[in-house]
Amino acid sequence: MALHSGADFFGIADLTPVRDTVVAQGGDSLAEFTRAVSIGIALPDDIVDRLVQHENPCVAQQYMVIYNATNRQLDRIAASVADRLRVAGAAVLAVCASCRTDNDRLCGLFSHKLAARLAGLGWIGKSCLLVTRQAGPRVRWTTVLTNAPLLPTGEPTEQACGECRRCVDACPAGAFSGQPFRAEEPREVRFAVRKCEDYVNAVSHRMGCQVLCGLCMAACPHGRRLEDAQRLPV
């Protein structure tokens, strides 16, 4: 259903092993959900490739349009999937694709990347983005939480970043430490999210419009076209 509605990625994760992590971020109300339906849509390469010019007004506006449209499409797909599960008698919660619920920790109710990783759709890169084999980190995600007894689609993928630091070096805010992902470590070991937030806010203020950066996403060799990626060391 998700794929026929326009999703490029779909998977089901077992949340039982990470229940404490889920509750710590989103609260006790999420404890009843044992499965996560992960849904992703790839962003257009021609848009992402131009993010090296993210301070160009035309590029910034074009990316914001695509970014917001993709989030809306993901929310529509998640709502449809949630309705189907609800009709079948399951408890469900469709988590919006891009909604911040905690301004102190700068995070949402639930980590879409956590669900996608547990569903076997990719690994967490040094940029803290979910990296897929097919599209690298150039994917927007949403999640439907449920207690339906769905079969998980996979297991966490072994990370394939190697010694590559292109996302780390590309960050104008210096927000990444370059440390590889370890599930037991907090996000702060790898990502100073406040630095990222401050940089984006400063650029947006200077340009007089909402701007997103995305340089870490554009720099990743796993998301580049084949002929470009072959020229980049990993």
KAHUJO-V425425 format. One record per pair of residues at least 24 apart in sequence whose ideal C-beta (glycine too) atoms are under 7 Angstrom apart, sorted by sequence separation. I is the first residue (numbers start at 0). GAP is how many residues later the second one is. If there is no record, write none. Layout:
# KAHUJO-V425425
{{I:GAP} {I:GAP}}
This chain:
# KAHUJO-V425425
{{11:25} {12:25} {115:25} {70:26} {172:26} {10:27} {42:27} {70:27} {171:27} {112:28} {114:28} {9:29} {40:29} {111:29} {8:30} {111:30} {8:31} {111:31} {6:32} {7:32} {40:32} {6:33} {7:33} {40:33} {109:33} {118:33} {119:33} {122:33} {6:34} {7:34} {118:34} {119:34} {122:34} {5:35} {38:35} {109:35} {118:35} {119:35} {121:35} {122:35} {123:35} {125:35} {119:36} {122:36} {124:36} {1:37} {119:37} {122:37} {38:38} {117:38} {38:39} {116:39} {125:39} {126:40} {125:41} {124:42} {125:42} {96:43} {171:43} {36:44} {96:44} {170:44} {96:45} {169:45} {170:45} {95:46} {169:46} {94:47} {94:48} {126:49} {166:49} {169:49} {93:50} {94:50} {125:50} {91:52} {92:52} {125:52} {166:52} {91:53} {165:53} {166:53} {91:54} {125:54} {165:54} {90:55} {165:55} {89:56} {90:56} {89:57} {123:57} {163:57} {89:58} {122:58} {31:59} {84:59} {127:59} {32:60} {87:60} {84:61} {81:62} {127:62} {80:63} {84:63} {127:63} {77:64} {125:64} {73:66} {77:66} {165:66} {5:67} {74:67} {73:68} {70:69} {163:69} {6:70} {69:70} {163:70} {5:71} {4:72} {161:72} {1:75} {4:75} {39:76} {37:77} {37:78} {0:79} {1:79} {35:79} {137:79} {0:80} {29:80} {136:80} {37:81} {39:81} {24:82} {0:83} {25:83} {37:83} {136:83} {25:84} {135:84} {24:85} {137:85} {24:86} {135:86} {136:86} {105:87} {128:87} {135:87} {21:88} {105:88} {128:88} {134:88} {126:89} {130:89} {47:90} {105:91} {130:91} {41:93} {126:93} {42:95} {124:95} {17:96} {41:96} {42:96} {41:97} {42:97} {40:98} {39:99} {40:99} {17:100} {39:100} {39:101} {12:102} {38:102} {37:103} {38:103} {13:104} {10:105} {12:105} {37:105} {12:106} {36:106} {11:107} {35:107} {36:107} {10:108} {10:109} {35:109} {36:109} {10:110} {34:111} {8:112} {32:112} {34:112} {32:113} {33:113} {34:113} {32:114} {29:115} {31:115} {34:115} {8:123} {8:130} {11:138} {13:138} {11:139} {12:139} {11:140} {11:141} {10:142} {10:143} {66:145} {63:146} {59:147} {54:148} {63:148} {59:149} {62:149} {56:150} {59:151} {62:151} {54:152} {53:157} {53:159} {53:160} {53:161} {50:163} {51:163} {50:164} {47:166} {51:166} {50:167} {47:169} {48:169} {47:170} {47:175} {44:180}}
